[in-house]
Amino acid sequence: MSSQSDAYLDGNAAAGELNRIFAFDITAAQGQCVRCGAKRHFAEAHLYVECPGIVARCPVCGQVLLRLVNAGKRLLLDLRGMAYLALSPSEFEDSGV
């Protein structure tokens, strides 16, 4: 792989698109990778945007955690790379949920 294809953003770059789905700041949520078990805030994920949509990968093992594709009238979301996604009660209170 070339260094160009290895370039990524952090998970914060997905906040705008994910705010269309979630009523809270998902970048503050903690998730667990199904492959390696790493527990990290979504903001730490490696985000790839040079594809049709957004792909978030585990910063430890590279497992795909999330895929989000805007397909016109539908948003397609795949979270099967995460064992869970958790928010603390204070994050719900801050978002007005």
C-alpha distances in whole Angstrom, upper triangle without the diagonal:
4,7,8,7,7,11,13,17,20,22,25,23,24,28,29,28,29,32,33,33,34,37,36,33,30,28,31,31,29,27,26,23,24,22,22,25,24,27,26,27,25,24,22,20,16,17,14,17,15,16,19,21,19,17,18,16,18,17,18,16,14,16,17,20,22,21,23,24,27,28,31,34,32,30,28,27,25,25,25,23,25,28,30,30,33,35,38,41,41,38,40,43,41,40,43,43
4,5,5,7,9,13,16,19,22,24,22,24,27,28,28,29,32,33,33,34,37,36,33,30,28,31,31,30,29,28,25,27,25,25,28,26,28,27,27,25,24,22,20,16,17,14,16,14,16,20,21,20,18,19,18,19,18,19,18,16,19,19,22,23,22,24,25,27,29,32,35,33,30,29,28,27,27,27,25,27,30,32,32,34,36,39,42,42,39,41,43,41,40,44,43
4,6,5,7,10,14,16,19,21,20,22,25,26,26,27,30,31,32,33,35,34,31,28,26,28,29,28,27,27,24,26,24,24,27,25,26,24,25,23,22,20,18,14,15,13,15,14,16,20,21,19,18,18,17,18,16,18,18,15,19,19,22,22,22,24,25,27,29,32,35,33,30,29,28,27,27,27,24,26,30,31,30,33,34,37,40,39,36,39,41,39,38,41,41
4,5,6,9,12,16,19,20,18,20,23,24,24,25,28,29,30,31,34,32,29,27,25,28,29,29,27,28,25,27,25,26,28,26,27,25,25,23,22,20,18,14,14,12,13,11,13,17,18,17,16,17,17,19,17,20,19,16,19,19,21,21,21,22,22,24,26,29,32,30,28,27,26,25,26,27,24,26,30,31,30,33,34,36,39,39,36,38,40,38,36,40,40
4,5,8,12,15,17,19,17,18,22,23,22,23,27,27,28,29,32,31,28,26,23,27,27,27,25,25,22,24,22,23,25,24,25,23,24,21,20,19,16,12,12,9,11,9,11,15,16,14,13,14,14,16,16,18,17,14,16,16,18,18,17,19,19,22,24,26,29,28,25,24,23,22,23,24,21,23,27,28,27,30,32,35,38,37,34,36,39,37,35,39,38
4,6,10,13,15,18,16,18,21,23,22,23,26,27,28,28,31,29,26,24,21,24,25,24,23,22,20,22,20,20,23,21,22,20,21,19,18,16,14,10,10,9,11,11,13,16,17,15,13,13,12,14,12,14,14,11,14,14,17,17,17,19,20,23,25,28,31,29,26,24,23,22,22,23,20,22,25,26,25,28,29,32,35,35,32,34,37,35,34,37,37
4,7,10,13,15,13,15,19,20,20,21,24,25,26,26,29,27,24,22,20,22,23,23,22,23,21,23,22,22,24,21,22,20,20,18,16,14,13,9,9,8,10,9,12,16,16,13,12,12,12,14,13,15,16,13,16,15,17,17,17,18,20,22,24,27,29,28,25,24,22,22,22,23,20,22,25,26,25,27,28,31,34,33,30,32,35,32,31,35,35
4,7,9,11,10,12,15,17,17,17,20,22,22,23,25,24,20,18,16,19,20,20,19,20,18,21,20,20,21,19,20,17,16,14,12,11,9,6,5,5,8,9,12,15,13,11,10,9,10,12,10,14,14,12,14,13,14,14,14,16,17,19,22,25,27,25,22,21,20,19,19,21,18,19,23,23,21,24,25,27,30,30,26,29,31,29,28,31,31
4,7,8,7,9,12,14,14,15,17,19,20,20,22,21,17,16,13,16,17,18,18,19,18,21,21,21,22,19,19,15,14,12,10,9,8,6,5,6,8,10,13,16,14,11,10,9,10,12,11,15,16,14,16,14,14,14,14,15,17,19,22,24,26,24,21,21,19,19,18,21,18,19,22,22,20,22,22,25,27,27,23,25,28,25,24,28,28
4,5,6,8,10,13,14,14,16,18,19,18,20,18,14,13,10,12,14,14,15,16,16,19,20,19,19,16,15,12,11,9,6,6,6,5,5,9,11,14,15,18,15,11,11,9,10,11,9,13,15,13,15,14,13,13,14,15,18,19,23,25,27,25,21,21,18,18,17,19,17,17,20,19,17,18,19,21,24,23,20,22,25,22,22,25,25
4,5,6,7,11,11,10,13,15,15,15,17,15,11,9,6,10,11,12,12,14,14,17,18,18,18,15,14,11,9,6,4,6,5,6,6,9,11,14,15,17,14,10,10,7,9,10,10,14,15,13,14,12,11,10,12,12,15,17,21,23,24,22,18,18,15,15,14,17,15,14,17,16,14,15,15,18,21,20,17,19,22,20,19,22,22
4,5,5,9,10,10,11,14,15,14,15,13,10,9,6,9,11,13,14,17,18,21,22,22,21,18,17,13,10,8,5,8,8,10,8,12,12,16,17,18,15,12,12,10,13,14,13,17,19,17,18,16,14,13,15,14,17,18,22,23,24,22,19,19,17,18,17,20,18,17,20,18,15,16,16,18,20,19,16,18,20,17,16,20,20
4,6,7,9,10,11,14,15,15,17,15,12,11,9,12,14,16,17,19,19,22,23,23,23,21,19,16,13,10,8,10,10,10,7,9,9,13,14,15,12,9,11,10,13,15,15,18,20,17,18,16,15,13,13,13,14,15,19,20,22,20,17,18,16,17,17,20,19,18,22,20,18,19,19,21,23,22,19,21,23,20,19,22,22
4,6,6,6,8,10,11,12,14,13,10,9,8,12,13,15,15,18,18,20,22,22,22,20,18,15,13,9,9,11,10,10,8,10,9,13,13,14,10,7,9,9,12,14,15,19,20,17,17,14,13,10,11,9,12,12,16,18,19,17,14,14,12,14,14,17,16,16,19,18,15,17,17,20,22,21,17,19,21,19,17,20,20
4,6,5,6,9,10,10,11,10,7,7,6,10,11,14,15,18,19,22,24,24,23,21,19,16,13,10,9,12,12,13,11,13,13,16,17,17,13,11,13,12,15,17,17,21,22,20,20,17,15,13,13,12,14,14,18,19,20,18,15,16,14,16,15,19,18,17,20,18,15,16,15,18,19,18,15,16,18,16,13,17,17
4,6,5,7,10,10,11,11,9,10,10,13,15,18,19,22,22,25,27,27,27,25,23,20,17,14,13,16,15,16,13,15,13,16,17,16,13,11,14,14,18,20,21,24,25,23,22,19,18,15,14,12,13,12,16,16,17,16,13,15,14,17,17,21,21,20,23,21,18,19,18,21,22,21,17,18,20,17,14,17,18
4,5,6,8,9,12,12,11,10,11,15,15,18,18,21,21,23,25,26,26,24,23,20,17,14,14,17,15,16,12,13,11,15,15,13,10,9,12,13,16,19,20,24,24,21,21,17,16,12,11,8,9,9,13,13,14,13,10,11,11,14,15,18,19,18,22,20,17,19,18,21,23,22,18,19,21,19,16,19,18
4,5,5,6,9,9,8,7,9,12,12,15,15,18,19,21,23,24,23,22,20,17,15,11,12,15,14,15,13,14,13,17,16,15,11,10,12,12,15,17,19,22,23,20,19,16,14,11,11,8,11,11,14,15,15,13,10,11,9,12,12,16,16,16,18,16,13,15,15,18,19,19,15,15,18,17,14,16,15
4,5,5,6,7,7,8,10,12,13,16,17,20,21,24,26,27,26,24,22,19,16,13,14,17,17,18,16,18,16,20,20,18,15,13,16,15,19,20,22,25,26,24,23,20,17,14,14,12,14,13,16,17,16,15,12,14,13,15,15,19,20,18,21,18,15,16,15,17,18,18,14,14,16,14,11,13,13
4,6,8,10,11,11,13,16,16,19,19,22,23,25,28,29,28,26,24,22,19,16,17,20,19,20,17,19,17,20,19,17,14,14,16,17,20,22,24,27,28,25,24,21,18,15,14,11,12,10,13,13,13,11,9,12,11,15,16,19,20,20,22,20,17,18,17,20,21,21,17,16,18,17,14,15,14
4,7,9,10,10,13,15,14,17,17,20,21,22,25,27,25,24,22,21,18,15,16,20,18,20,17,19,18,21,20,18,14,14,16,16,19,21,23,26,26,24,22,19,16,13,13,10,12,11,14,14,13,11,8,10,9,12,13,16,18,17,19,17,14,16,15,18,19,19,16,15,18,17,13,15,13
4,5,7,7,11,12,11,14,15,18,20,22,25,26,24,23,20,19,16,13,15,18,17,20,18,20,19,23,22,21,17,15,17,16,19,20,22,25,26,24,22,20,16,14,15,13,15,15,17,18,17,15,12,13,11,14,13,17,18,16,18,15,12,13,12,15,15,16,12,11,14,13,10,12,10
4,7,9,12,12,12,16,17,21,23,24,28,28,26,25,22,20,17,15,16,20,20,22,21,23,22,26,25,24,20,19,20,19,22,23,25,28,29,27,26,23,20,17,18,16,18,18,20,21,19,17,15,17,15,18,17,20,21,19,21,17,14,14,12,14,13,14,10,9,11,11,7,8,7
4,6,9,9,9,13,15,18,21,23,26,26,24,22,19,17,14,13,13,17,17,20,19,22,22,25,25,24,20,18,20,18,21,21,22,25,27,25,24,22,18,17,18,17,19,19,22,23,22,20,17,18,16,18,16,20,20,18,19,16,12,11,9,11,11,11,7,7,9,8,5,8,7
4,5,6,7,11,13,17,19,22,24,24,22,20,17,15,11,10,10,14,14,17,16,19,19,23,23,23,19,17,18,16,18,19,19,22,24,23,22,20,17,15,17,16,19,19,22,23,23,21,18,19,16,18,16,19,19,17,19,16,12,11,9,11,12,11,8,9,11,9,7,11,11
4,5,5,8,10,14,15,18,21,21,19,17,14,12,9,7,8,11,12,14,14,17,17,21,21,21,17,14,15,12,15,15,17,19,21,19,18,16,13,12,14,13,16,17,21,22,22,20,16,16,13,14,12,16,15,13,15,12,9,9,8,11,13,13,9,10,14,12,11,14,13
4,6,8,10,13,15,18,20,20,18,16,13,10,7,5,5,8,9,12,12,15,16,20,20,21,17,14,14,11,13,13,14,17,19,18,18,16,13,12,14,14,18,19,22,24,24,22,18,18,15,16,14,17,16,14,16,14,10,11,10,12,15,14,11,13,15,14,13,16,16
4,7,10,13,16,19,21,20,18,16,12,10,6,6,7,9,11,15,15,19,20,23,24,25,21,18,17,14,16,15,15,18,20,20,19,18,15,15,18,18,21,22,26,27,27,25,21,21,18,19,16,19,18,15,16,14,10,9,7,9,12,11,8,11,13,11,11,15,15
4,7,10,13,16,18,18,16,14,10,8,5,6,8,10,11,15,15,19,20,24,24,24,21,17,17,14,15,14,15,17,19,19,18,17,13,13,16,17,20,22,25,27,27,24,20,20,16,16,13,16,15,12,13,10,6,5,5,8,11,11,8,10,14,13,13,16,14
4,7,10,13,16,15,12,10,7,5,4,6,9,10,10,14,16,19,21,25,25,25,22,18,17,14,14,12,13,14,16,17,16,15,12,13,17,18,22,24,27,29,29,26,22,21,17,17,13,15,13,10,11,8,6,5,7,9,13,13,11,13,16,16,16,19,18
4,7,9,12,12,9,8,6,6,6,6,10,10,10,13,15,18,20,23,23,23,20,17,15,12,12,10,12,13,14,14,13,12,9,11,14,16,20,23,25,28,28,25,21,19,15,14,10,11,10,6,7,5,4,6,9,12,15,17,14,16,19,19,19,21,20
4,6,9,8,6,6,4,7,9,9,13,12,11,14,16,19,21,24,24,25,22,19,16,13,11,9,11,11,12,13,11,12,9,12,15,18,22,24,27,30,30,26,23,21,17,15,11,11,9,5,5,6,7,9,12,15,18,20,18,19,23,23,22,25,23
4,5,6,5,5,7,8,11,10,14,12,10,13,15,17,20,22,22,23,20,17,14,11,9,7,10,9,9,9,7,9,7,10,14,17,20,24,26,29,30,26,23,20,16,14,10,9,6,5,6,8,10,12,16,18,22,23,21,23,26,26,25,28,26
4,6,6,8,10,12,14,14,17,16,14,16,17,19,22,24,23,23,21,19,16,13,11,10,13,12,10,11,8,9,8,11,15,18,21,25,26,30,30,26,23,20,17,13,10,8,6,5,5,9,11,14,18,21,24,26,24,25,28,28,28,30,28
4,6,8,11,13,16,16,18,16,14,15,17,19,22,24,23,24,22,20,16,14,11,9,12,10,8,9,7,9,10,13,16,20,23,26,28,31,32,28,25,22,19,16,13,11,8,8,9,12,15,17,21,24,27,29,27,28,31,31,30,33,31
4,6,9,11,15,15,18,15,14,15,18,20,23,25,24,26,24,21,18,15,12,9,10,8,7,9,8,11,11,15,18,22,25,28,30,34,35,31,28,25,21,18,15,14,10,10,10,13,15,17,21,23,26,28,26,28,31,31,30,33,31
4,6,10,13,14,17,15,14,16,19,21,24,27,26,27,25,22,19,16,13,10,11,9,9,12,10,13,12,15,19,22,25,29,31,34,34,31,27,25,21,18,15,13,11,9,8,10,13,14,18,20,23,25,23,25,28,28,28,31,29
4,6,10,11,14,11,11,13,16,19,22,25,25,26,24,21,18,14,12,8,9,7,9,11,10,13,11,15,18,21,25,28,30,33,34,31,27,25,21,19,15,15,11,10,10,11,12,14,16,18,22,23,21,23,26,26,26,29,28
4,7,9,12,10,11,14,16,20,23,26,26,27,24,20,18,14,13,9,10,10,12,13,13,14,12,15,18,21,24,27,30,33,33,30,26,24,20,18,15,15,12,10,10,9,10,10,13,14,18,19,18,20,23,23,23,26,24
4,6,8,6,8,11,14,17,20,23,24,25,22,18,16,12,11,9,9,9,12,13,13,14,11,14,17,19,23,25,28,31,31,28,25,23,20,18,15,16,13,11,12,11,10,10,12,14,17,18,16,19,21,20,21,24,23
4,5,6,7,11,13,17,19,22,23,24,21,17,16,12,12,10,10,12,15,15,15,15,12,13,16,18,21,23,27,29,29,26,23,22,18,17,14,16,14,12,13,11,9,9,10,12,15,15,13,16,18,17,17,21,20
4,5,5,9,10,13,15,19,19,20,17,13,12,9,10,9,10,12,14,13,13,12,9,10,13,14,18,20,23,25,26,23,19,18,15,14,12,14,12,10,13,11,9,10,11,13,17,17,14,16,19,17,17,20,19
4,6,8,9,13,15,18,19,20,17,14,13,10,11,11,10,13,16,15,15,14,12,12,15,15,19,20,24,26,27,24,21,20,17,17,15,18,15,14,16,15,12,13,13,15,18,17,14,17,19,17,17,21,20
4,7,9,13,15,18,20,21,18,15,13,10,9,8,7,10,13,12,13,13,12,13,15,17,20,22,26,28,29,27,23,22,19,18,16,18,15,14,16,15,13,14,15,17,20,20,17,20,23,21,20,24,24
4,6,10,12,15,16,18,15,12,10,6,6,5,5,9,11,9,10,10,8,9,12,14,17,20,23,25,27,24,20,19,16,15,13,15,12,11,14,14,13,15,16,19,22,22,19,21,24,22,22,25,24
4,7,10,12,14,16,14,10,8,6,5,6,6,9,11,8,10,9,9,10,12,14,17,19,22,25,27,24,21,19,17,16,15,16,13,14,17,17,16,18,20,22,26,25,22,24,27,25,24,28,27
4,6,9,11,13,10,7,6,4,6,9,9,13,14,11,12,10,10,9,10,11,13,16,19,21,23,21,18,17,15,14,14,16,14,15,18,18,17,19,20,23,26,26,22,24,27,25,23,27,26
4,6,7,10,9,6,5,6,8,11,12,15,15,11,12,10,11,10,10,11,12,15,17,20,22,20,17,16,15,15,15,17,15,17,20,21,20,22,23,27,29,29,26,27,30,28,26,30,29
4,5,8,6,5,7,9,11,15,15,19,19,15,16,13,14,12,10,10,10,12,15,17,20,18,15,15,15,15,16,19,17,19,23,23,21,24,25,28,30,30,26,28,30,28,26,29,29
4,7,8,8,9,12,14,17,18,21,20,16,17,15,16,15,13,13,12,14,16,18,21,20,17,17,17,17,19,21,20,22,25,26,25,27,28,32,34,34,30,31,34,32,30,33,32
4,6,7,8,11,13,17,18,21,20,16,16,13,15,13,10,10,9,12,13,16,19,17,15,14,15,15,17,19,18,20,24,25,24,27,28,32,34,34,30,31,34,32,30,33,32
4,7,9,13,15,19,21,24,22,19,18,15,16,13,10,9,7,8,9,12,15,14,12,11,13,14,16,18,18,21,24,25,24,27,28,31,34,34,30,30,33,32,29,32,30
4,7,10,13,17,19,22,21,17,17,13,14,10,7,6,4,6,9,12,14,12,10,9,10,11,14,16,16,18,22,22,20,23,24,28,30,30,26,27,30,28,25,28,27
4,7,10,14,15,18,18,15,14,11,11,8,6,5,6,9,12,15,17,14,11,10,10,10,12,14,14,15,19,19,17,20,21,25,27,27,24,24,27,26,23,26,25
4,7,10,12,15,14,11,10,7,8,6,5,7,9,12,15,18,20,17,14,12,10,10,10,12,11,13,17,17,16,19,21,24,27,27,24,25,28,27,25,28,26
4,7,9,12,12,9,9,6,5,5,7,9,12,15,18,21,22,19,16,14,11,10,10,12,9,11,14,15,13,16,18,21,24,25,21,23,26,25,23,26,25
4,6,9,8,5,5,4,5,7,9,12,15,18,21,24,26,23,19,17,14,12,11,12,9,10,13,14,14,17,19,22,26,26,23,25,28,27,25,29,27
4,5,6,5,5,6,6,9,12,15,18,22,24,27,29,25,22,20,17,14,12,12,9,9,12,13,13,16,18,21,24,25,22,24,27,26,26,29,27
4,6,6,8,10,10,13,15,18,21,24,27,30,31,28,25,23,20,18,16,16,13,13,15,16,16,18,19,22,25,25,23,25,28,27,26,30,29
4,6,8,11,11,15,17,21,24,27,30,33,34,31,27,25,22,20,17,17,13,13,15,16,17,19,21,23,27,27,25,27,30,29,29,32,31
4,6,9,11,14,16,20,23,26,28,32,33,30,27,24,21,18,16,15,12,13,14,17,18,20,23,25,29,30,27,29,33,32,31,34,33
4,6,9,11,13,17,19,23,25,28,30,27,24,21,18,16,14,14,10,12,15,17,17,20,23,26,29,30,27,29,32,31,30,33,32
4,6,9,11,15,18,21,23,27,28,25,22,19,16,13,11,10,7,9,12,14,15,18,21,24,28,29,26,28,31,30,29,32,30
4,6,8,11,14,18,20,23,24,21,18,15,12,10,9,8,6,8,12,14,14,18,20,24,27,28,25,26,29,29,27,30,28
4,7,10,14,17,19,23,23,20,17,14,11,8,6,7,4,5,9,10,10,14,17,20,23,24,21,22,26,25,24,26,24
4,7,10,13,16,19,20,16,13,10,7,6,5,7,6,8,11,12,11,14,17,20,23,24,21,21,25,24,22,25,23
4,7,10,12,16,17,14,10,8,6,5,7,9,9,11,15,15,14,18,20,23,26,26,23,23,27,26,23,26,24
4,7,9,12,13,11,7,6,5,7,9,12,12,14,17,17,15,19,20,23,25,26,22,22,26,25,22,24,22
4,6,9,11,8,6,5,7,9,12,15,16,17,21,20,19,22,23,27,29,29,25,25,28,27,24,26,25
4,6,8,6,5,6,9,12,15,18,19,20,23,23,21,24,25,28,29,30,26,25,28,27,24,26,24
4,6,5,6,7,11,13,17,19,21,22,25,25,24,27,28,31,32,33,29,28,31,30,27,28,27
4,6,7,10,13,17,20,22,24,25,28,28,26,29,29,32,33,34,30,29,32,30,27,28,27
4,7,10,13,17,20,22,25,26,28,27,26,28,28,32,32,33,29,28,30,29,26,27,25
4,6,10,13,16,19,21,22,24,24,22,25,25,29,29,30,27,25,28,28,24,25,23
4,6,10,13,16,18,19,21,20,19,21,22,26,27,27,24,23,26,25,22,23,21
4,7,10,13,15,16,19,18,17,20,22,26,27,28,25,24,27,27,23,25,23
4,7,9,11,12,15,15,14,17,18,22,24,25,22,21,25,24,21,23,21
4,6,8,10,12,13,13,16,18,22,24,26,23,22,26,26,23,25,23
4,5,6,9,9,9,13,15,19,21,23,20,20,24,24,22,24,21
4,5,7,9,11,14,18,21,24,26,23,23,27,27,25,27,24
4,7,9,10,14,17,21,24,25,23,23,27,27,25,28,25
4,5,7,11,14,17,20,22,20,20,24,24,23,25,23
4,7,10,14,17,20,22,20,20,24,25,24,26,23
4,6,10,13,16,18,16,17,20,21,20,22,19
4,7,10,13,15,13,13,17,18,16,19,16
4,7,10,12,10,11,14,15,15,17,15
4,6,8,6,7,11,11,11,14,12
4,5,6,7,9,10,12,13,12
4,5,5,6,9,10,11,10
4,5,5,6,9,10,10
4,5,5,6,9,9
4,5,5,6,5
4,5,5,6
4,6,8
4,6
4
